Amino acid sequence: MDSLQNILGAKDFSPPDEITAVKNYIKRRYGSDCSVRLERDALIVAVPNSALAGTLRLEQQELIENCQLKKRLVIRIGRYTSTTF
C-alpha cells in the first residue's frame, strides 16, 4: 500500500494551462486581477466589478479563442479568494 507521502509527492499541484491563460489574458488586457476556478465542465472566472464582467461577457468568444478553452466559461462578479488558482 502506498503511503500518503508517496501519493501526494507524485501529484502535480500546478494550475492547468487554461487557468493560467485566462488569468494572464485578463491581467494583460484589462490590468485587473481575477480568480479562476475549475469545476467539472466549466471554468468559473470571478472579477471584482460589474463593468469588467460585462466587458468580458461581450468579448467572451474572443477570450475563448485566444485562450483556446475547451470547457464552458462562466463569468461572475464578486470577491475572489486565495483558495482558487
PDB file of N, CA, C and O in Angstrom:
ATOM      1  N   MET A   1       0.848  -1.172   0.000  1.00  0.00           N
ATOM      2  CA  MET A   1       0.000   0.000   0.000  1.00  0.00           C
ATOM      3  C   MET A   1       0.900   1.243   0.000  1.00  0.00           C
ATOM      4  O   MET A   1       1.881   1.312   0.741  1.00  0.00           O
ATOM      5  N   ASP A   2       0.556   2.202  -0.825  1.00  0.00           N
ATOM      6  CA  ASP A   2       1.339   3.443  -0.906  1.00  0.00           C
ATOM      7  C   ASP A   2       1.045   4.326   0.296  1.00  0.00           C
ATOM      8  O   ASP A   2      -0.077   4.375   0.800  1.00  0.00           O
ATOM      9  N   SER A   3       2.079   5.018   0.737  1.00  0.00           N
ATOM     10  CA  SER A   3       1.876   5.963   1.829  1.00  0.00           C
ATOM     11  C   SER A   3       1.335   7.275   1.268  1.00  0.00           C
ATOM     12  O   SER A   3       1.437   7.547   0.072  1.00  0.00           O
ATOM     13  N   LEU A   4       0.771   8.063   2.138  1.00  0.00           N
ATOM     14  CA  LEU A   4       0.222   9.356   1.732  1.00  0.00           C
ATOM     15  C   LEU A   4       1.311  10.250   1.147  1.00  0.00           C
ATOM     16  O   LEU A   4       1.060  11.005   0.208  1.00  0.00           O
ATOM     17  N   GLN A   5       2.505  10.166   1.694  1.00  0.00           N
ATOM     18  CA  GLN A   5       3.623  10.970   1.199  1.00  0.00           C
ATOM     19  C   GLN A   5       3.965  10.598  -0.239  1.00  0.00           C
ATOM     20  O   GLN A   5       4.247  11.481  -1.049  1.00  0.00           O
ATOM     21  N   ASN A   6       3.945   9.317  -0.569  1.00  0.00           N
ATOM     22  CA  ASN A   6       4.237   8.887  -1.940  1.00  0.00           C
ATOM     23  C   ASN A   6       3.146   9.324  -2.905  1.00  0.00           C
ATOM     24  O   ASN A   6       3.432   9.744  -4.026  1.00  0.00           O
ATOM     25  N   ILE A   7       1.902   9.227  -2.471  1.00  0.00           N
ATOM     26  CA  ILE A   7       0.780   9.626  -3.330  1.00  0.00           C
ATOM     27  C   ILE A   7       0.821  11.122  -3.616  1.00  0.00           C
ATOM     28  O   ILE A   7       0.720  11.542  -4.768  1.00  0.00           O
ATOM     29  N   LEU A   8       0.970  11.925  -2.565  1.00  0.00           N
ATOM     30  CA  LEU A   8       0.999  13.381  -2.750  1.00  0.00           C
ATOM     31  C   LEU A   8       2.285  13.855  -3.412  1.00  0.00           C
ATOM     32  O   LEU A   8       2.286  14.881  -4.092  1.00  0.00           O
ATOM     33  N   GLY A   9       3.367  13.133  -3.225  1.00  0.00           N
ATOM     34  CA  GLY A   9       4.632  13.502  -3.857  1.00  0.00           C
ATOM     35  C   GLY A   9       4.578  13.364  -5.369  1.00  0.00           C
ATOM     36  O   GLY A   9       5.276  14.083  -6.083  1.00  0.00           O
ATOM     37  N   ALA A  10       3.754  12.444  -5.865  1.00  0.00           N
ATOM     38  CA  ALA A  10       3.650  12.222  -7.307  1.00  0.00           C
ATOM     39  C   ALA A  10       2.599  13.111  -7.963  1.00  0.00           C
ATOM     40  O   ALA A  10       2.524  13.164  -9.190  1.00  0.00           O
ATOM     41  N   LYS A  11       1.790  13.806  -7.176  1.00  0.00           N
ATOM     42  CA  LYS A  11       0.716  14.639  -7.715  1.00  0.00           C
ATOM     43  C   LYS A  11       1.256  15.996  -8.170  1.00  0.00           C
ATOM     44  O   LYS A  11       2.101  16.597  -7.508  1.00  0.00           O
ATOM     45  N   ASP A  12       0.759  16.456  -9.294  1.00  0.00           N
ATOM     46  CA  ASP A  12       1.140  17.760  -9.827  1.00  0.00           C
ATOM     47  C   ASP A  12       0.123  18.797  -9.356  1.00  0.00           C
ATOM     48  O   ASP A  12      -1.047  18.729  -9.733  1.00  0.00           O
ATOM     49  N   PHE A  13       0.556  19.754  -8.538  1.00  0.00           N
ATOM     50  CA  PHE A  13      -0.343  20.758  -7.981  1.00  0.00           C
ATOM     51  C   PHE A  13      -0.341  22.074  -8.759  1.00  0.00           C
ATOM     52  O   PHE A  13      -0.937  23.049  -8.301  1.00  0.00           O
ATOM     53  N   SER A  14       0.298  22.127  -9.895  1.00  0.00           N
ATOM     54  CA  SER A  14       0.311  23.358 -10.682  1.00  0.00           C
ATOM     55  C   SER A  14      -1.040  23.534 -11.377  1.00  0.00           C
ATOM     56  O   SER A  14      -1.668  22.550 -11.770  1.00  0.00           O
ATOM     57  N   PRO A  15      -1.492  24.787 -11.533  1.00  0.00           N
ATOM     58  CA  PRO A  15      -2.795  25.017 -12.172  1.00  0.00           C
ATOM     59  C   PRO A  15      -2.751  24.628 -13.646  1.00  0.00           C
ATOM     60  O   PRO A  15      -1.701  24.728 -14.281  1.00  0.00           O
ATOM     61  N   PRO A  16      -3.874  24.189 -14.193  1.00  0.00           N
ATOM     62  CA  PRO A  16      -3.928  23.840 -15.620  1.00  0.00           C
ATOM     63  C   PRO A  16      -3.616  25.048 -16.499  1.00  0.00           C
ATOM     64  O   PRO A  16      -3.777  26.194 -16.080  1.00  0.00           O
ATOM     65  N   ASP A  17      -3.175  24.779 -17.705  1.00  0.00           N
ATOM     66  CA  ASP A  17      -2.793  25.840 -18.640  1.00  0.00           C
ATOM     67  C   ASP A  17      -3.946  26.789 -18.950  1.00  0.00           C
ATOM     68  O   ASP A  17      -3.720  27.984 -19.137  1.00  0.00           O
ATOM     69  N   GLU A  18      -5.172  26.282 -19.006  1.00  0.00           N
ATOM     70  CA  GLU A  18      -6.332  27.124 -19.304  1.00  0.00           C
ATOM     71  C   GLU A  18      -6.511  28.200 -18.236  1.00  0.00           C
ATOM     72  O   GLU A  18      -6.828  29.346 -18.555  1.00  0.00           O
ATOM     73  N   ILE A  19      -6.313  27.842 -16.989  1.00  0.00           N
ATOM     74  CA  ILE A  19      -6.466  28.799 -15.887  1.00  0.00           C
ATOM     75  C   ILE A  19      -5.420  29.894 -16.001  1.00  0.00           C
ATOM     76  O   ILE A  19      -5.733  31.078 -15.879  1.00  0.00           O
ATOM     77  N   THR A  20      -4.190  29.498 -16.232  1.00  0.00           N
ATOM     78  CA  THR A  20      -3.111  30.478 -16.376  1.00  0.00           C
ATOM     79  C   THR A  20      -3.354  31.389 -17.579  1.00  0.00           C
ATOM     80  O   THR A  20      -3.105  32.592 -17.506  1.00  0.00           O
ATOM     81  N   ALA A  21      -3.834  30.827 -18.670  1.00  0.00           N
ATOM     82  CA  ALA A  21      -4.087  31.618 -19.877  1.00  0.00           C
ATOM     83  C   ALA A  21      -5.166  32.669 -19.629  1.00  0.00           C
ATOM     84  O   ALA A  21      -5.019  33.816 -20.050  1.00  0.00           O
ATOM     85  N   VAL A  22      -6.248  32.287 -18.949  1.00  0.00           N
ATOM     86  CA  VAL A  22      -7.342  33.233 -18.680  1.00  0.00           C
ATOM     87  C   VAL A  22      -6.862  34.339 -17.739  1.00  0.00           C
ATOM     88  O   VAL A  22      -7.136  35.515 -17.979  1.00  0.00           O
ATOM     89  N   LYS A  23      -6.157  33.976 -16.681  1.00  0.00           N
ATOM     90  CA  LYS A  23      -5.664  34.988 -15.732  1.00  0.00           C
ATOM     91  C   LYS A  23      -4.703  35.962 -16.412  1.00  0.00           C
ATOM     92  O   LYS A  23      -4.779  37.170 -16.185  1.00  0.00           O
ATOM     93  N   ASN A  24      -3.803  35.443 -17.241  1.00  0.00           N
ATOM     94  CA  ASN A  24      -2.854  36.312 -17.954  1.00  0.00           C
ATOM     95  C   ASN A  24      -3.558  37.214 -18.966  1.00  0.00           C
ATOM     96  O   ASN A  24      -3.185  38.377 -19.122  1.00  0.00           O
ATOM     97  N   TYR A  25      -4.572  36.690 -19.654  1.00  0.00           N
ATOM     98  CA  TYR A  25      -5.326  37.472 -20.635  1.00  0.00           C
ATOM     99  C   TYR A  25      -6.011  38.660 -19.961  1.00  0.00           C
ATOM    100  O   TYR A  25      -5.925  39.788 -20.445  1.00  0.00           O
ATOM    101  N   ILE A  26      -6.688  38.404 -18.847  1.00  0.00           N
ATOM    102  CA  ILE A  26      -7.409  39.473 -18.147  1.00  0.00           C
ATOM    103  C   ILE A  26      -6.432  40.475 -17.546  1.00  0.00           C
ATOM    104  O   ILE A  26      -6.683  41.680 -17.591  1.00  0.00           O
ATOM    105  N   LYS A  27      -5.333  40.005 -16.990  1.00  0.00           N
ATOM    106  CA  LYS A  27      -4.335  40.898 -16.392  1.00  0.00           C
ATOM    107  C   LYS A  27      -3.692  41.783 -17.466  1.00  0.00           C
ATOM    108  O   LYS A  27      -3.530  42.988 -17.274  1.00  0.00           O
ATOM    109  N   ARG A  28      -3.329  41.172 -18.594  1.00  0.00           N
ATOM    110  CA  ARG A  28      -2.649  41.905 -19.658  1.00  0.00           C
ATOM    111  C   ARG A  28      -3.596  42.889 -20.348  1.00  0.00           C
ATOM    112  O   ARG A  28      -3.222  44.032 -20.608  1.00  0.00           O
ATOM    113  N   ARG A  29      -4.805  42.453 -20.640  1.00  0.00           N
ATOM    114  CA  ARG A  29      -5.722  43.291 -21.420  1.00  0.00           C
ATOM    115  C   ARG A  29      -6.427  44.356 -20.588  1.00  0.00           C
ATOM    116  O   ARG A  29      -6.649  45.467 -21.070  1.00  0.00           O
ATOM    117  N   TYR A  30      -6.784  44.034 -19.345  1.00  0.00           N
ATOM    118  CA  TYR A  30      -7.581  44.962 -18.537  1.00  0.00           C
ATOM    119  C   TYR A  30      -6.874  45.439 -17.273  1.00  0.00           C
ATOM    120  O   TYR A  30      -7.389  46.310 -16.573  1.00  0.00           O
ATOM    121  N   GLY A  31      -5.705  44.884 -16.970  1.00  0.00           N
ATOM    122  CA  GLY A  31      -4.950  45.312 -15.791  1.00  0.00           C
ATOM    123  C   GLY A  31      -5.652  44.997 -14.484  1.00  0.00           C
ATOM    124  O   GLY A  31      -5.490  45.720 -13.502  1.00  0.00           O
ATOM    125  N   SER A  32      -6.424  43.933 -14.463  1.00  0.00           N
ATOM    126  CA  SER A  32      -7.192  43.585 -13.272  1.00  0.00           C
ATOM    127  C   SER A  32      -6.907  42.141 -12.868  1.00  0.00           C
ATOM    128  O   SER A  32      -6.673  41.276 -13.711  1.00  0.00           O
ATOM    129  N   ASP A  33      -6.932  41.908 -11.571  1.00  0.00           N
ATOM    130  CA  ASP A  33      -6.788  40.555 -11.068  1.00  0.00           C
ATOM    131  C   ASP A  33      -8.138  39.855 -11.117  1.00  0.00           C
ATOM    132  O   ASP A  33      -9.189  40.496 -11.117  1.00  0.00           O
ATOM    133  N   CYS A  34      -8.091  38.547 -11.158  1.00  0.00           N
ATOM    134  CA  CYS A  34      -9.299  37.738 -11.133  1.00  0.00           C
ATOM    135  C   CYS A  34      -8.961  36.401 -10.502  1.00  0.00           C
ATOM    136  O   CYS A  34      -7.793  36.070 -10.297  1.00  0.00           O
ATOM    137  N   SER A  35      -9.984  35.651 -10.203  1.00  0.00           N
ATOM    138  CA  SER A  35      -9.742  34.275  -9.765  1.00  0.00           C
ATOM    139  C   SER A  35     -10.430  33.353 -10.755  1.00  0.00           C
ATOM    140  O   SER A  35     -11.490  33.667 -11.297  1.00  0.00           O
ATOM    141  N   VAL A  36      -9.811  32.223 -10.973  1.00  0.00           N
ATOM    142  CA  VAL A  36     -10.357  31.238 -11.902  1.00  0.00           C
ATOM    143  C   VAL A  36     -10.409  29.907 -11.171  1.00  0.00           C
ATOM    144  O   VAL A  36      -9.420  29.445 -10.602  1.00  0.00           O
ATOM    145  N   ARG A  37     -11.576  29.314 -11.201  1.00  0.00           N
ATOM    146  CA  ARG A  37     -11.783  28.040 -10.523  1.00  0.00           C
ATOM    147  C   ARG A  37     -12.220  27.023 -11.573  1.00  0.00           C
ATOM    148  O   ARG A  37     -13.044  27.322 -12.437  1.00  0.00           O
ATOM    149  N   LEU A  38     -11.667  25.843 -11.488  1.00  0.00           N
ATOM    150  CA  LEU A  38     -12.008  24.782 -12.414  1.00  0.00           C
ATOM    151  C   LEU A  38     -13.002  23.845 -11.750  1.00  0.00           C
ATOM    152  O   LEU A  38     -12.730  23.284 -10.689  1.00  0.00           O
ATOM    153  N   GLU A  39     -14.150  23.683 -12.382  1.00  0.00           N
ATOM    154  CA  GLU A  39     -15.134  22.716 -11.919  1.00  0.00           C
ATOM    155  C   GLU A  39     -15.248  21.631 -12.975  1.00  0.00           C
ATOM    156  O   GLU A  39     -14.471  21.624 -13.930  1.00  0.00           O
ATOM    157  N   ARG A  40     -16.174  20.735 -12.830  1.00  0.00           N
ATOM    158  CA  ARG A  40     -16.254  19.571 -13.719  1.00  0.00           C
ATOM    159  C   ARG A  40     -16.153  19.917 -15.195  1.00  0.00           C
ATOM    160  O   ARG A  40     -15.255  19.442 -15.890  1.00  0.00           O
ATOM    161  N   ASP A  41     -17.052  20.725 -15.663  1.00  0.00           N
ATOM    162  CA  ASP A  41     -17.091  21.030 -17.092  1.00  0.00           C
ATOM    163  C   ASP A  41     -17.044  22.530 -17.368  1.00  0.00           C
ATOM    164  O   ASP A  41     -17.431  22.974 -18.449  1.00  0.00           O
ATOM    165  N   ALA A  42     -16.571  23.313 -16.398  1.00  0.00           N
ATOM    166  CA  ALA A  42     -16.600  24.769 -16.574  1.00  0.00           C
ATOM    167  C   ALA A  42     -15.425  25.442 -15.869  1.00  0.00           C
ATOM    168  O   ALA A  42     -14.907  24.957 -14.863  1.00  0.00           O
ATOM    169  N   LEU A  43     -15.032  26.562 -16.429  1.00  0.00           N
ATOM    170  CA  LEU A  43     -14.091  27.470 -15.782  1.00  0.00           C
ATOM    171  C   LEU A  43     -14.912  28.615 -15.215  1.00  0.00           C
ATOM    172  O   LEU A  43     -15.637  29.284 -15.952  1.00  0.00           O
ATOM    173  N   ILE A  44     -14.806  28.845 -13.922  1.00  0.00           N
ATOM    174  CA  ILE A  44     -15.544  29.907 -13.258  1.00  0.00           C
ATOM    175  C   ILE A  44     -14.578  31.065 -13.035  1.00  0.00           C
ATOM    176  O   ILE A  44     -13.607  30.929 -12.290  1.00  0.00           O
ATOM    177  N   VAL A  45     -14.837  32.200 -13.676  1.00  0.00           N
ATOM    178  CA  VAL A  45     -13.988  33.380 -13.556  1.00  0.00           C
ATOM    179  C   VAL A  45     -14.722  34.401 -12.693  1.00  0.00           C
ATOM    180  O   VAL A  45     -15.845  34.795 -13.009  1.00  0.00           O
ATOM    181  N   ALA A  46     -14.089  34.826 -11.609  1.00  0.00           N
ATOM    182  CA  ALA A  46     -14.675  35.845 -10.733  1.00  0.00           C
ATOM    183  C   ALA A  46     -13.859  37.122 -10.874  1.00  0.00           C
ATOM    184  O   ALA A  46     -12.641  37.116 -10.694  1.00  0.00           O
ATOM    185  N   VAL A  47     -14.536  38.208 -11.195  1.00  0.00           N
ATOM    186  CA  VAL A  47     -13.880  39.510 -11.356  1.00  0.00           C
ATOM    187  C   VAL A  47     -14.452  40.481 -10.326  1.00  0.00           C
ATOM    188  O   VAL A  47     -15.574  40.288  -9.857  1.00  0.00           O
ATOM    189  N   PRO A  48     -13.693  41.528  -9.965  1.00  0.00           N
ATOM    190  CA  PRO A  48     -14.093  42.382  -8.849  1.00  0.00           C
ATOM    191  C   PRO A  48     -15.246  43.344  -9.102  1.00  0.00           C
ATOM    192  O   PRO A  48     -15.833  43.841  -8.142  1.00  0.00           O
ATOM    193  N   ASN A  49     -15.596  43.628 -10.361  1.00  0.00           N
ATOM    194  CA  ASN A  49     -16.673  44.608 -10.567  1.00  0.00           C
ATOM    195  C   ASN A  49     -17.518  44.257 -11.791  1.00  0.00           C
ATOM    196  O   ASN A  49     -17.106  43.481 -12.653  1.00  0.00           O
ATOM    197  N   SER A  50     -18.695  44.844 -11.838  1.00  0.00           N
ATOM    198  CA  SER A  50     -19.645  44.520 -12.898  1.00  0.00           C
ATOM    199  C   SER A  50     -19.228  45.073 -14.259  1.00  0.00           C
ATOM    200  O   SER A  50     -19.579  44.503 -15.292  1.00  0.00           O
ATOM    201  N   ALA A  51     -18.493  46.166 -14.268  1.00  0.00           N
ATOM    202  CA  ALA A  51     -18.050  46.738 -15.543  1.00  0.00           C
ATOM    203  C   ALA A  51     -17.133  45.759 -16.274  1.00  0.00           C
ATOM    204  O   ALA A  51     -17.286  45.530 -17.474  1.00  0.00           O
ATOM    205  N   LEU A  52     -16.192  45.193 -15.548  1.00  0.00           N
ATOM    206  CA  LEU A  52     -15.286  44.225 -16.157  1.00  0.00           C
ATOM    207  C   LEU A  52     -16.031  42.950 -16.549  1.00  0.00           C
ATOM    208  O   LEU A  52     -15.769  42.380 -17.609  1.00  0.00           O
ATOM    209  N   ALA A  53     -16.949  42.503 -15.708  1.00  0.00           N
ATOM    210  CA  ALA A  53     -17.726  41.308 -16.029  1.00  0.00           C
ATOM    211  C   ALA A  53     -18.543  41.522 -17.307  1.00  0.00           C
ATOM    212  O   ALA A  53     -18.604  40.634 -18.157  1.00  0.00           O
ATOM    213  N   GLY A  54     -19.161  42.675 -17.445  1.00  0.00           N
ATOM    214  CA  GLY A  54     -19.932  42.973 -18.649  1.00  0.00           C
ATOM    215  C   GLY A  54     -19.070  43.014 -19.891  1.00  0.00           C
ATOM    216  O   GLY A  54     -19.466  42.514 -20.944  1.00  0.00           O
ATOM    217  N   THR A  55     -17.900  43.604 -19.775  1.00  0.00           N
ATOM    218  CA  THR A  55     -16.975  43.661 -20.901  1.00  0.00           C
ATOM    219  C   THR A  55     -16.524  42.265 -21.295  1.00  0.00           C
ATOM    220  O   THR A  55     -16.468  41.934 -22.480  1.00  0.00           O
ATOM    221  N   LEU A  56     -16.203  41.448 -20.299  1.00  0.00           N
ATOM    222  CA  LEU A  56     -15.771  40.075 -20.588  1.00  0.00           C
ATOM    223  C   LEU A  56     -16.890  39.260 -21.235  1.00  0.00           C
ATOM    224  O   LEU A  56     -16.636  38.428 -22.105  1.00  0.00           O
ATOM    225  N   ARG A  57     -18.113  39.500 -20.810  1.00  0.00           N
ATOM    226  CA  ARG A  57     -19.238  38.776 -21.409  1.00  0.00           C
ATOM    227  C   ARG A  57     -19.427  39.175 -22.874  1.00  0.00           C
ATOM    228  O   ARG A  57     -19.770  38.339 -23.711  1.00  0.00           O
ATOM    229  N   LEU A  58     -19.203  40.454 -23.176  1.00  0.00           N
ATOM    230  CA  LEU A  58     -19.316  40.895 -24.569  1.00  0.00           C
ATOM    231  C   LEU A  58     -18.207  40.309 -25.430  1.00  0.00           C
ATOM    232  O   LEU A  58     -18.415  40.037 -26.612  1.00  0.00           O
ATOM    233  N   GLU A  59     -17.032  40.113 -24.843  1.00  0.00           N
ATOM    234  CA  GLU A  59     -15.879  39.596 -25.579  1.00  0.00           C
ATOM    235  C   GLU A  59     -15.602  38.133 -25.242  1.00  0.00           C
ATOM    236  O   GLU A  59     -14.476  37.662 -25.396  1.00  0.00           O
ATOM    237  N   GLN A  60     -16.609  37.425 -24.790  1.00  0.00           N
ATOM    238  CA  GLN A  60     -16.422  36.052 -24.330  1.00  0.00           C
ATOM    239  C   GLN A  60     -15.884  35.138 -25.433  1.00  0.00           C
ATOM    240  O   GLN A  60     -14.996  34.325 -25.176  1.00  0.00           O
ATOM    241  N   GLN A  61     -16.398  35.258 -26.634  1.00  0.00           N
ATOM    242  CA  GLN A  61     -15.936  34.398 -27.724  1.00  0.00           C
ATOM    243  C   GLN A  61     -14.470  34.657 -28.053  1.00  0.00           C
ATOM    244  O   GLN A  61     -13.720  33.720 -28.328  1.00  0.00           O
ATOM    245  N   GLU A  62     -14.062  35.912 -28.027  1.00  0.00           N
ATOM    246  CA  GLU A  62     -12.659  36.259 -28.277  1.00  0.00           C
ATOM    247  C   GLU A  62     -11.757  35.670 -27.184  1.00  0.00           C
ATOM    248  O   GLU A  62     -10.679  35.155 -27.479  1.00  0.00           O
ATOM    249  N   LEU A  63     -12.194  35.747 -25.941  1.00  0.00           N
ATOM    250  CA  LEU A  63     -11.438  35.187 -24.826  1.00  0.00           C
ATOM    251  C   LEU A  63     -11.298  33.675 -24.979  1.00  0.00           C
ATOM    252  O   LEU A  63     -10.224  33.122 -24.744  1.00  0.00           O
ATOM    253  N   ILE A  64     -12.374  33.014 -25.369  1.00  0.00           N
ATOM    254  CA  ILE A  64     -12.342  31.560 -25.566  1.00  0.00           C
ATOM    255  C   ILE A  64     -11.368  31.184 -26.679  1.00  0.00           C
ATOM    256  O   ILE A  64     -10.608  30.225 -26.541  1.00  0.00           O
ATOM    257  N   GLU A  65     -11.386  31.926 -27.769  1.00  0.00           N
ATOM    258  CA  GLU A  65     -10.490  31.633 -28.887  1.00  0.00           C
ATOM    259  C   GLU A  65      -9.035  31.928 -28.544  1.00  0.00           C
ATOM    260  O   GLU A  65      -8.155  31.119 -28.841  1.00  0.00           O
ATOM    261  N   ASN A  66      -8.768  33.081 -27.920  1.00  0.00           N
ATOM    262  CA  ASN A  66      -7.388  33.443 -27.591  1.00  0.00           C
ATOM    263  C   ASN A  66      -6.760  32.516 -26.560  1.00  0.00           C
ATOM    264  O   ASN A  66      -5.566  32.228 -26.630  1.00  0.00           O
ATOM    265  N   CYS A  67      -7.548  32.051 -25.614  1.00  0.00           N
ATOM    266  CA  CYS A  67      -7.025  31.172 -24.554  1.00  0.00           C
ATOM    267  C   CYS A  67      -7.201  29.698 -24.901  1.00  0.00           C
ATOM    268  O   CYS A  67      -6.790  28.829 -24.133  1.00  0.00           O
ATOM    269  N   GLN A  68      -7.805  29.410 -26.043  1.00  0.00           N
ATOM    270  CA  GLN A  68      -8.027  28.048 -26.522  1.00  0.00           C
ATOM    271  C   GLN A  68      -8.717  27.187 -25.461  1.00  0.00           C
ATOM    272  O   GLN A  68      -8.236  26.114 -25.098  1.00  0.00           O
ATOM    273  N   LEU A  69      -9.854  27.684 -24.978  1.00  0.00           N
ATOM    274  CA  LEU A  69     -10.589  26.995 -23.928  1.00  0.00           C
ATOM    275  C   LEU A  69     -11.439  25.877 -24.513  1.00  0.00           C
ATOM    276  O   LEU A  69     -12.062  26.036 -25.563  1.00  0.00           O
ATOM    277  N   LYS A  70     -11.456  24.763 -23.828  1.00  0.00           N
ATOM    278  CA  LYS A  70     -12.277  23.621 -24.228  1.00  0.00           C
ATOM    279  C   LYS A  70     -13.490  23.467 -23.314  1.00  0.00           C
ATOM    280  O   LYS A  70     -14.461  22.801 -23.674  1.00  0.00           O
ATOM    281  N   LYS A  71     -13.435  24.075 -22.150  1.00  0.00           N
ATOM    282  CA  LYS A  71     -14.522  23.978 -21.184  1.00  0.00           C
ATOM    283  C   LYS A  71     -15.423  25.204 -21.287  1.00  0.00           C
ATOM    284  O   LYS A  71     -15.038  26.229 -21.849  1.00  0.00           O
ATOM    285  N   ARG A  72     -16.619  25.081 -20.740  1.00  0.00           N
ATOM    286  CA  ARG A  72     -17.572  26.192 -20.715  1.00  0.00           C
ATOM    287  C   ARG A  72     -17.009  27.301 -19.827  1.00  0.00           C
ATOM    288  O   ARG A  72     -16.385  27.014 -18.805  1.00  0.00           O
ATOM    289  N   LEU A  73     -17.219  28.546 -20.201  1.00  0.00           N
ATOM    290  CA  LEU A  73     -16.721  29.701 -19.462  1.00  0.00           C
ATOM    291  C   LEU A  73     -17.873  30.410 -18.764  1.00  0.00           C
ATOM    292  O   LEU A  73     -18.861  30.780 -19.399  1.00  0.00           O
ATOM    293  N   VAL A  74     -17.740  30.596 -17.452  1.00  0.00           N
ATOM    294  CA  VAL A  74     -18.752  31.287 -16.656  1.00  0.00           C
ATOM    295  C   VAL A  74     -18.076  32.492 -16.011  1.00  0.00           C
ATOM    296  O   VAL A  74     -17.038  32.353 -15.365  1.00  0.00           O
ATOM    297  N   ILE A  75     -18.659  33.665 -16.185  1.00  0.00           N
ATOM    298  CA  ILE A  75     -18.088  34.893 -15.634  1.00  0.00           C
ATOM    299  C   ILE A  75     -18.991  35.376 -14.513  1.00  0.00           C
ATOM    300  O   ILE A  75     -20.198  35.538 -14.692  1.00  0.00           O
ATOM    301  N   ARG A  76     -18.387  35.603 -13.357  1.00  0.00           N
ATOM    302  CA  ARG A  76     -19.150  36.037 -12.186  1.00  0.00           C
ATOM    303  C   ARG A  76     -18.557  37.310 -11.609  1.00  0.00           C
ATOM    304  O   ARG A  76     -17.375  37.609 -11.783  1.00  0.00           O
ATOM    305  N   ILE A  77     -19.407  38.044 -10.923  1.00  0.00           N
ATOM    306  CA  ILE A  77     -18.994  39.252 -10.219  1.00  0.00           C
ATOM    307  C   ILE A  77     -18.857  38.893  -8.752  1.00  0.00           C
ATOM    308  O   ILE A  77     -19.717  38.218  -8.186  1.00  0.00           O
ATOM    309  N   GLY A  78     -17.791  39.339  -8.151  1.00  0.00           N
ATOM    310  CA  GLY A  78     -17.662  39.090  -6.717  1.00  0.00           C
ATOM    311  C   GLY A  78     -16.222  39.001  -6.294  1.00  0.00           C
ATOM    312  O   GLY A  78     -15.295  39.101  -7.097  1.00  0.00           O
ATOM    313  N   ARG A  79     -16.071  38.812  -5.013  1.00  0.00           N
ATOM    314  CA  ARG A  79     -14.738  38.700  -4.449  1.00  0.00           C
ATOM    315  C   ARG A  79     -14.076  37.425  -4.930  1.00  0.00           C
ATOM    316  O   ARG A  79     -14.712  36.392  -5.137  1.00  0.00           O
ATOM    317  N   TYR A  80     -12.805  37.541  -5.093  1.00  0.00           N
ATOM    318  CA  TYR A  80     -12.053  36.350  -5.412  1.00  0.00           C
ATOM    319  C   TYR A  80     -11.211  36.012  -4.199  1.00  0.00           C
ATOM    320  O   TYR A  80     -10.755  36.898  -3.477  1.00  0.00           O
ATOM    321  N   THR A  81     -11.012  34.736  -3.985  1.00  0.00           N
ATOM    322  CA  THR A  81     -10.293  34.292  -2.795  1.00  0.00           C
ATOM    323  C   THR A  81      -8.980  33.652  -3.181  1.00  0.00           C
ATOM    324  O   THR A  81      -8.760  33.290  -4.337  1.00  0.00           O
ATOM    325  N   SER A  82      -8.126  33.521  -2.212  1.00  0.00           N
ATOM    326  CA  SER A  82      -6.829  32.918  -2.475  1.00  0.00           C
ATOM    327  C   SER A  82      -6.907  31.400  -2.530  1.00  0.00           C
ATOM    328  O   SER A  82      -5.904  30.752  -2.828  1.00  0.00           O
ATOM    329  N   THR A  83      -8.069  30.812  -2.251  1.00  0.00           N
ATOM    330  CA  THR A  83      -8.189  29.361  -2.283  1.00  0.00           C
ATOM    331  C   THR A  83      -8.351  28.842  -3.706  1.00  0.00           C
ATOM    332  O   THR A  83      -8.226  27.641  -3.942  1.00  0.00           O
ATOM    333  N   THR A  84      -8.629  29.735  -4.659  1.00  0.00           N
ATOM    334  CA  THR A  84      -8.733  29.303  -6.049  1.00  0.00           C
ATOM    335  C   THR A  84      -7.380  29.511  -6.702  1.00  0.00           C
ATOM    336  O   THR A  84      -6.486  30.121  -6.115  1.00  0.00           O
ATOM    337  N   PHE A  85      -7.233  29.010  -7.902  1.00  0.00           N
ATOM    338  CA  PHE A  85      -5.947  29.106  -8.597  1.00  0.00           C
ATOM    339  C   PHE A  85      -5.644  30.506  -9.020  1.00  0.00           C
ATOM    340  O   PHE A  85      -4.598  30.758  -9.618  1.00  0.00           O
TER     341      PHE A  85
END
